[in-house]
Amino acid sequence: MKILIVDDEPPARDRLRELIGRLPDHEACAEAGNGAEAIRLAANLRPDIVLLDIQMPGLDGLETARQLAALPQPPALIFVTAYSEYALDAFDTYAAAYLLKPVRLERLEQALANAGRLNRAHLASLTAEHQGTGRTHVRARLGQRLELIPLSEVYYFQADQKYVMVRHRHGETLIEETLKTLEQELGTRLVRVHRNALAMVAQIAGLEKTTDEGAQLVFHGIPDRLEISRRHLSIVRQCLKLL
């Protein structure tokens, strides 16, 4: 996996290059000391991932990220910075992760693995989302990291106190969005199965009756069963007839 390192401080670039050298199947293909140079190198070298500082002279990291995302073949982005207050702004650039300096090897390895899942097809869909053609991901903050979860990998959402749990192909993740917001934005891609749960219609394999004359949702590829409330059962059945 080709990685472009972007930081205006040489010691920071040296540190990242040394860490990358300790990871198999990863290569630091080039380095840039500013945003303009990063955009030029990314256009020519087409790296898979860019490790990007935020505070740099000239173009800052956030503006650089927006211009990188507009490339015909955009790389996945990981911010590496000493400033935690930019995390929410980084969400708007569709960064795969947000790491605080000093970076530890295990955190970098995990962030690179997450970014690697954002392949070219996912990145193209992110560009489409940015242009208003439909939401394709949900966003989660995991400690010092940000993660994008493709909706194509989501099975269902379930309220968990003040958070919402996303059940996806790689496990479970908590997000800060509400079920109501998700339902409004995703529309017919979701069906409400309970006051505290929404299911992705494309992932539903069918219904399974329970002993109390109730029913549960069955999904493709996972053993989970999701309870359907009696209030929502007729809506779910109608939805499945249209599949």
N, C-alpha and C positions, 0 to 999 in steps of 0.2 A: 504494500500500500504506500503510495507516494504522498509525502507530507511536506508542505511549504511552511516554513517558520517565519513569522513576521513580528519583529520587535525592534524598537529603536535602540535598545541597550545590548551591546555585544555579549556581556556576561549572561544575560537572560537567554539569548540565542544559543550560546555555548551549552548552557544547562539543559535546554530542551533537546538539542542535538545529541548530547550524551545520553539522556534518558531514552530517546528513540533508538539509539544504537544498541540498547540492551533489550529491545523488544523484537522477537522474531517476526518476519514478514512485514516489517515497517522500515521505510527508508526516508531520510530527510533529503529530498531532491533538490532543495534550494532554500536560500534565506533572503529576506528583505528587511531593510531598516526603516521603511516608511510605506504608507498606503499606496502611493502611486506606483512604486516599484513592485509591490505585491500584486496589484491588478495586472501589470504588464507580464510578470512571471506566470501568474495563474493562467492568463490567456494563452501563453506560449507552451507551458509545460503541462497544463491540465492536471494538476495534483488531485488526489482523491480527497484530501483533507487539508485545511489551512488552520494552523495554530496562530491566533491573532491577538496581539496586545490591543488595549483600548486607547490609552493615552499616548499619542505619538504626534510629532510635529507635522504640520500640513493636514492631510486627511486623517482624522482620528479613526479608531478601529470600527466604530459603529457605521460611519459613512463608507469606509472601505468594505465592510461586510455587505452593505446594500448594493454596492457596485459589483462585488463579486457574485452576488446572487443573481444579477442581471446578465451574467455571461451565458453564452449558448449552452455550455456544459459546466454549470456551477459546482464548485467543490462543497463538501460538508465543512461547516465552520465550528471551531472550538475556541472560545475566548479564553485567554490566559492573562490574568491581570491581578494587580494588587488592590483593586478597588471593587468592593462588593456592591456599592450603591448603583452600579450600572446593570445589575442582573435583570431588572424588569425591562429595560430598554433592549437588552440582548434578546429577549423573547420576540421582539418585533422583527428581528433579522433572521429568525428561524435557526438560531445557533443550536447545534446538537448538544453542547455542553458549555459550562462556565466554570473554569477552574481558577482558584485563588493561589497566588504565589505565596510562599515557595511551593512548587508543584512536587507532589510525591509520585513515585513511579507507579504505585498501584492505582492511584486516581487517574493518572494519565492513561494507563492501560485500559481501564474501564471506559473512560471517555472515548478513546479511539475505537473501542469495540462497538459502542453505541453509535458513533458517527459512521462506522463502517456499514451499519445496517441501513443508513440513509444512502442507498445506491442512487445511480443516475435517474432511475425512474421516479423514486421518491422525491428527489430534488426537483425534477421537472414538475411534479404535481404540486410542490410547494410554490413554485413560480406561478402556476395556474391559480392557486389559492390567493396568492398575493395580488393577482390581477382580478380577483373577484369572481372566479368561475367555480367556486365551491371549496368548502373547508375539507382538508385531507388529514389533519393531525390534531391531536390534543397535546397540551404542553404540561409538563410536570417539573416541579423544582425538587431535586433530591439532594438535600444538604447544600453543598457548594456547587452542585451541577444542575444544569437544565437538561431536560430530555424531551424529545419529540417522539410521540407514539403514533405510528400510522393508524388511521381509522380502519384500514384494511386488516389490521392485526388485532382489533378490539372485538371482544365477544359481548360484553355487557358493562353497564355502569350501575353501581349500587351505592346509595347514600350510607355514609359511615360517620355519624355524629356531624361535625361541621365540615367534613371533607366528603369527597366522592371517590370510591374505589373503582379503578379501571381494571377489569380483568382482560388481559391481552395475551398474545401468543407466548410471551416470555415471562409471564407471572402476573403479579398484582402491583399497582402503583396508585398512590393517593394524589388527587389533584384538588385545586381550590375552586374549580367551577361548580356550579349548581346543576342539578338535574333539569331544572326549568330552562336554564340557559342552553344546555346541550340539546334539549328537546326542540327549542325554538330554532336553533341554528342548523340542526341536522335533519329536521323534518321527517319525511317518510323513510329515511334510512334507519330510523329508530322506531321501536314500538314499546309503549309503556306496559309493563307486565305486573307492576305493583306500585304502590305509592312511593316506594323507595328504590325502584329499579327500572332501568331501561335496557333493552336488548337491541343489538345490531341485527336487523332483519336478515342480512345476507349470511349471517353465521348460524341461523337457526336450522336445526335438523328436523325438529318435530316436537310433538307433545307426548308426555308420558303421564298416565293417570296415577293418582295416589290412592291410598286406602280410604281416605275420608272424602272421596268423590271430588277431590280437587285435581289439579294438574300442575305439571312442571315442564319447563322448557328444556329441551335437549339440544346441544350444540355440536357442530362439526368439529371433530378433532380434540375435544377436551371432555373429561368425565363430569364436569359440573352440571348440576341440576338447579334451575332457578324457579322458585315458587311463583305461580301466577295467582293473583288474588281473584276471587269470584267476580268482583266488580269489573275486572279487565279481561276475563277469559273470553267473552264473546268477541271483543275487539282483536285479541290475539288470533283467535280462530279465523276471523274474517281476513286478517292480514296474511295468514298462511295459505289461504285459498288462492291468493293472488300471486304466490311464488311460482 
